[in-house]
């Protein structure tokens, strides 16, 4: 199955999750994140604001802020696809980008390589840690520098998704950057080599 067909199938599965189950999933994901220390040793964390059925990470965002972490949101460029990350602070002004997604107004927005941890939305993920996004290529372009992993160890890449978005294998391209882990309502799935290690609660 090609990426287009997979997106349609996985988005339909994600969108079919009822609201009460989404709330339960968000609470469960927070418990798993805390149990496995996902937010520890990360001073600068990139988040996203959920759109169109994406997993709601706002509980994680609030927890990170309570822990004193500096939290950032993607800021789209005027041209190209390489995003920066603006800091989200109390009382900060947000503006909607061309897709209608709020983003911080931050003249000192960071590059991705300055983050310690990046939590990413996704449409699907597989057993090897490959991520299926919306197809815009923004995260691919933003993280292109990480193909040279011997030089760049940051940020850690963690997808956030519902368990129903997991499939055995995704088609992937040479520029696709595998995730370090995926957080779902069932646990933290860490990837190593060609295998996944599932660490449930």
Order of alpha helices (4+ residues) and beta strands (2+ residues): alpha-alpha-beta-alpha-beta-beta-beta-beta-beta-beta-beta-alpha-beta-beta-beta-beta
